[in-house]
Amino acid sequence: MTDYRELSDSEWKRRLNPEEFRVLRMAGTEAPHVGEYTDTTTAGVYSCKACGTELFRSTEKFQSHCGWPSFFSPLAGERIIEREDHSLGRVRTEVLCANCHSHLGHVFAGEGYDTPTDLRYCINSICLTLESDPDA
C-alpha cells in the first residue's frame, strides 16, 4: 500500500500531468467553467485523482454556477482536511484529500444556497475522477 504523503515532487510529477500537478500538489486553481465535471449530472462517486480516495457523491453535488463543481457535503468528514488558507490576502478554508494531502479546492459557508448544510465545497474538476453509478 502506497503512503502518498511520502511521495516526492518528482514522483508526483511522474504520476500526474503538469496541470494536475500544479493544481493538486501546488494548490493551484483551474480556470472556471472549463472543468470536465463543472456541469455534469452523472450519478456516481467522485474520487481524488491523485490517490483514488472516494470523496464526494453526486447526490451532494449542486449547481452553484460558480464555474467549478460544487458539493454541499463530503462523502465522510475524515476523507478531507480543512485548513485555513491566507494565500490571497483573505482567510479561506482550503480542502485537501486526507489520504494524500492533495489540494482539492475550498469550502465556503453562509452563501445562502438552498442546500442542507449551507456549505459549498468548490472543487477543481481536474482533482477528481468520476465513477458512474446509476444507483448513487
N, C-alpha and C positions, 0 to 999 in steps of 0.2 A: 504494500500500500504506500502510495506516494505521500510524503509530507510536503504539501505545496508551499507551505510557509518557509521551507528551507531552500527553495529553488533560487538560483542566482538570476540576475537580469539577463545574462547570456542564455541561460536555459529557458527563461520565459520567451526571449526573442526567437528561439528555435520553435517553440510551441505555438506562438501567436504571430499573426501578420503585423506589419508595422503600425497600422491604425488600431488594431486590437490592443497591442502593447501600449500605445500612447494613452488610450482611454482606461484600460483595465489596470495597468501597472503604474502609470504616471499620473493618474487622476485627471485625465483629460475629459473632454466632452465632445460627443459627435454633433455635427450640425443638426439643427432642428428640422423636423418634417422630412427627413431622408431615410430614417432607420427602417429596417425590414419589418419591425413589429409595431410601429407607431399606430397604425390604424387597423391592424389585423383583429379579427373577431374569432379566430380559430380556437376551438376548445382544446385545452391541454395544460401542460406543465412547463413553466419557464425555468431553465437551469442556468447556472453560471457557465459561460463559455470557457472560462479558464480551467475549471476543475470538475464540472458536471454536477455540482450540488444543486438539488431542486430548491428553488427559491420562492416562486410565485405560481399561483394557479390563475387560469383565465377567468375563473368566476369572481376574482377580486380585481380584475382589470376594468378600467372605465375610461371613457372618452373625456379627457380634460382639455383637449385642443391646445396643449402647451407645446407640442412638437416632439414629444418623447412618450414612450409607453408609460402609463400611469396605473398604479395599483393602490388600493386602499388598505391592504394588509399583506405582509409576507406569509408564506406557507406556514412557518413557525418562527417564533421570535429568536430562537437560538441559531437559526440559519444565517442571520445577518448580524452585523455590528453597526451600531450607530455612534458616531463621534462628532464632536464639534469641528467645524471647518471654518477657518478665518481667511481663506485664500483670496477672496475678492473684497476684502476690507469690511465685510459684514459677517455676522455669525450665521452659519447654516449648519444643517445636520447632514453629514456625509453618510452614505450607506455602503458598506463593504460586505463581501461574502465572508462569513465566519470561518469557512474551511480554508480558503487560500488567501484571504485578506486583499482580494482584488477590489478596486473601486467599481461601484455599480452606478452610482448617481447620488441623489439627495432626497430627503423626505421633508415635506412641508406640512405644517398644521394650520388649522384655522382659516382656510381659504374659502370656506363656505360651500364646498361641493356636497351634493346630496348623496353621501356615502355613509355607511355605518360607523366609520371611525373619524371622519373629517380630516383624514391624512391623505397626502398624495406622495407616494413613492415614485419619484420621477427618475426612471431608469433608462440608461442608454441601451438602445436596441443591440448595439454591437457587443454588449456584455452578456447577451442572452442567447440561448438556443431554445427552440420550442419543440416539444414532442407532442404532437396532436393526440388527443384522446377524446373521442366523441362522448364518453361518459363523464368527463370532467365538468 
